[in-house]
């Protein structure tokens, strides 16, 4: 028989991610109600910035830009 000791980290809580587009060519991520980063369409590509305003990368589509922000780890830092 195998016994697993699973402990839940109290810092880990459900993450509610929402994307909105408050202006043309701008998408903003909120995580549990807090700013999580943004994507802006500039000069033919999507510029991805984290919650501090630092540019993370650029992408060729909205889905890949949103995924890049998530991969950057904004969920863990904001949640």
C-alpha positions in Angstrom: 0.0 0.0 0.0 1.2 3.5 -0.9 0.5 6.4 1.3 0.8 9.9 -0.2 1.4 12.9 2.0 -0.2 15.7 0.1 0.0 19.1 1.7 -1.7 22.1 0.2 0.4 25.2 0.2 -1.7 28.0 1.7 -0.2 30.5 -0.8 -1.7 28.5 -3.6 -5.3 29.6 -4.2 -7.6 29.4 -7.2 -6.5 31.8 -9.9 -9.1 33.8 -11.8 -7.6 35.2 -15.0 -9.6 37.7 -17.1 -8.6 39.4 -20.3 -10.2 42.7 -21.4 -9.6 45.0 -24.3 -10.0 48.6 -23.0 -8.7 50.1 -26.2 -8.0 49.2 -29.8 -4.8 47.1 -30.0 -4.6 46.7 -26.2 -5.4 43.6 -24.1 -5.1 43.6 -20.3 -4.8 40.6 -18.0 -6.2 40.7 -14.5 -5.4 37.9 -12.0 -7.7 37.7 -9.1 -8.6 41.3 -9.7 -5.1 42.6 -9.8 -3.2 43.8 -12.9 -1.3 40.9 -14.4 0.2 42.3 -17.6 -0.7 43.4 -21.1 -0.4 42.8 -24.8 -0.2 45.7 -27.2 -0.2 45.5 -31.0 2.7 47.6 -32.2 4.3 47.8 -35.6 2.8 44.5 -36.8 3.4 42.3 -33.8 2.0 41.8 -30.3 4.3 43.2 -27.5 3.9 41.3 -24.2 4.6 43.2 -20.9 4.4 41.8 -17.4 2.8 43.4 -14.4 5.8 45.6 -13.8 5.8 47.0 -17.4 8.8 45.0 -18.5 8.7 43.7 -22.0 8.7 39.9 -21.9 8.6 39.1 -25.6 6.7 39.7 -28.8 4.4 37.3 -30.6 2.6 36.9 -33.9 -0.9 36.4 -32.5 -3.1 37.2 -29.5 -3.3 33.5 -28.3 0.5 33.1 -28.5 1.0 36.5 -26.7 -1.4 35.5 -23.9 0.3 32.1 -23.6 3.7 33.8 -23.4 2.6 36.0 -20.5 1.3 32.9 -18.7 4.5 31.0 -19.4 6.5 34.0 -18.1 4.9 33.1 -14.7 2.7 36.1 -14.0 0.1 33.7 -12.5 2.5 32.6 -9.7 3.7 36.1 -8.8 0.3 37.8 -8.8 -1.9 35.0 -7.3 
